[in-house]
Amino acid sequence: LVPEEDRSDFLRQVGLALYQRACSEDGEDWMFFTAARHLNSTSSLTKDGEERLNLANLNLRTAELSVELLAFSAAADFCKQGICCLPDDMWKSQYKLALP
């Protein structure tokens, strides 16, 4: 199995690969959920601004899927995680993402 000291990086790599696959033509909804869970659990490792915006977009997409499944509590959790990824000036720089 994956050693404890490598686990966060491993989850991040799996999450990124799943997110990329989920966005492809043959991607499936479960991939968004799993990618979001993995990447949210390692979000402290994500410092790059563009990567944080991608994570915010992933959380928004996953929240929308949760609403379609009537999983409102999960949708709220994904929204909260996504908001945490947005920059401080989100109302100016990422208005469409900050207020979908």
N, C-alpha and C positions, 0 to 999 in steps of 0.2 A: 504494500500500500504506500501511499504518499507520506513521507515524513512530515511531522508537525510543522517544522520550520519552512517547508516548501508548499504547504497546503494552500495558503492564500494566493500565491502566485499561480498555482495549478488551477484553482477555482476561477481565477481571473482569465486565464488562457482558455479554459473550457467555455466560460461565459462569452468571451469575445467570439470564439469559433461558432457557438450556437447562434449568437445574434447575427453574425454574417450569414449563416445558413438560413435562419428564419426570414431574413430579408430577401432571400433568393426566390426564384420562381417556384421551386418545389418545397419551400419552407412551410412549416406547420405551426399552428398557434401555440402548442405546448412548448415549442422552442423559445418563444418570447418569454414565457413564464419562467422557464428554467434558467435562461440567460439572465433575466432580471434578478432572480434570487441569487445566482452566483456573483454577478457583478455588484449588486447592492451589498452583499456580505463582505466585499473587498473594496468598497468605494473609497476607503481611506488611502488606498494605493493609487487612486486615480487623481493625478495632479494637473494633467494637461487640460487646458480649457476646452478644446474641441472634443476630447474624449469625454469630458464631463457633460457637454451638451448632448453628445450621442447617448450617454446614459440617461439623461433627462428625457430625451425622445423615446428611448426604449421603455422607460417607466410610464410615460404617457400612453404609448401604444398598448402596453400591458394593462394599464388601468382601463382603457377603453374596451379591451377584450373582457376584462373582469365584469364590467357593467353589462356587456352583452350576455354574460353568464349569470347575471343577477348576484354576483359576488361583490356587494357594495363595500363591505369592510376591507376586502383585499384591494379593491380599486382605490379606496382612500389611502391605504398604506403605500401603494405604488405612487400615488400622487405626492404624498409627503416625501418619499424617497427622491422623486424627480425634482421637487422644489429645492431640496437640499443641494442638488447638483448645479443649480442655476447661479450665475454670477450675481454679485450685490446690485448691479445696475440692470437687473433683469427686465425692469419695466421699460427701459430705454433700448437695451441691446437685444433682448429676446422677448419682445412683447407678445408675439403670436404663440410662443411656447409657454410663457408665464400665465396667459389667460386664454386657454383654448376654447 
